Amino acid sequence: MLEIADVEALPGRTVRLTLSDGEVVVRDLGDLLRGPLFDPIAADDELFRSVGVAYGTLVWPGDVDLAPETLIWDGPAPAVGSNDRPAPFLRPRQPA
């Protein structure tokens, strides 16, 4: 199963994700950080940058996380035997 192996917070509410297969993708989380649990993360740059990885997904202090299938595929994980590729909305890492 494809999981998130590493994360780097970028400007705004964007992250660079390294997946367990080594692929690096960039994901804007702005639309996902809504609701009582996520409002503080969306409003506070320092709190947003405290993002980490645990159990294959993104986590923040206070036991806040996002489902890996939402981050990788924008929905349920692909069926067993699929090619396990992320959805096209995940953009490859741009050169620095």
C-alpha positions as CSV (number, residue, x, y, z in Angstrom):
1,M,0.0,0.0,0.0
2,L,1.3,3.4,-0.9
3,E,1.9,5.7,2.1
4,I,3.4,9.0,3.0
5,A,7.0,8.6,4.1
6,D,8.1,12.2,4.6
7,V,6.7,15.7,4.5
8,E,8.1,19.2,4.1
9,A,5.9,22.3,4.7
10,L,6.1,24.8,1.9
11,P,4.8,28.4,1.8
12,G,1.1,28.9,2.2
13,R,-0.7,25.6,3.1
14,T,1.2,23.5,0.7
15,V,3.3,20.4,1.5
16,R,5.9,18.4,-0.4
17,L,5.1,14.7,0.2
18,T,7.6,11.9,-0.3
19,L,5.6,8.7,-0.9
20,S,6.7,5.2,0.1
21,D,7.6,4.4,-3.5
22,G,10.0,7.4,-3.6
23,E,7.8,9.7,-5.7
24,V,7.7,13.3,-4.5
25,V,4.5,15.3,-5.0
26,V,3.3,18.7,-4.0
27,R,-0.2,19.1,-2.5
28,D,-2.1,22.3,-1.5
29,L,-4.0,21.4,1.6
30,G,-5.9,24.7,1.8
31,D,-9.3,23.2,0.9
32,L,-8.8,20.3,3.3
33,L,-8.0,22.4,6.5
34,R,-11.6,23.3,7.3
35,G,-13.6,22.7,10.5
36,P,-13.0,22.9,14.2
37,L,-10.1,20.5,14.3
38,F,-8.3,22.1,11.3
39,D,-9.1,25.8,11.7
40,P,-6.2,26.5,14.1
41,I,-3.8,24.8,11.7
42,A,-5.2,26.8,8.8
43,A,-4.8,30.0,10.7
44,D,-1.3,29.6,12.3
45,D,1.8,29.3,10.1
46,E,3.9,27.8,12.9
47,L,1.3,25.2,13.8
48,F,1.0,24.3,10.1
49,R,4.8,23.9,9.8
50,S,4.8,21.5,12.7
51,V,3.3,18.8,10.4
52,G,4.9,15.4,10.6
53,V,4.3,11.8,9.4
54,A,3.0,8.9,11.5
55,Y,1.5,5.6,10.3
56,G,1.8,6.7,6.7
57,T,-0.1,10.0,6.9
58,L,0.2,13.6,8.0
59,V,-0.2,14.5,11.6
60,W,-0.1,17.7,13.8
61,P,0.1,18.2,17.5
62,G,-3.2,17.5,19.3
63,D,-3.8,14.1,17.6
64,V,-4.9,15.8,14.3
65,D,-4.4,13.9,11.1
66,L,-5.6,13.7,7.5
67,A,-6.5,10.4,5.9
68,P,-3.7,9.2,3.6
69,E,-6.2,8.1,0.9
70,T,-7.4,11.8,0.8
71,L,-3.9,13.1,0.5
72,I,-2.6,10.6,-2.0
73,W,-5.7,9.7,-4.1
74,D,-8.3,12.3,-3.0
75,G,-10.6,9.4,-1.9
76,P,-10.5,5.7,-1.0
77,A,-7.3,3.8,-1.7
78,P,-7.2,2.0,-5.1
79,A,-8.1,-1.7,-5.1
80,V,-5.5,-4.3,-4.4
81,G,-3.7,-5.1,-7.6
82,S,-4.1,-1.6,-9.0
83,N,-1.0,0.4,-10.0
84,D,-1.0,2.4,-6.8
85,R,-0.3,5.7,-8.6
86,P,-1.5,8.9,-7.1
87,A,-4.3,10.8,-8.8
88,P,-3.2,13.4,-11.4
89,F,-4.0,16.4,-9.1
90,L,-0.7,15.6,-7.3
91,R,2.0,17.6,-9.2
92,P,5.6,16.3,-9.4
93,R,8.2,18.3,-7.5
94,Q,9.3,21.4,-9.3
95,P,13.0,22.1,-9.7
96,A,14.3,24.6,-7.2
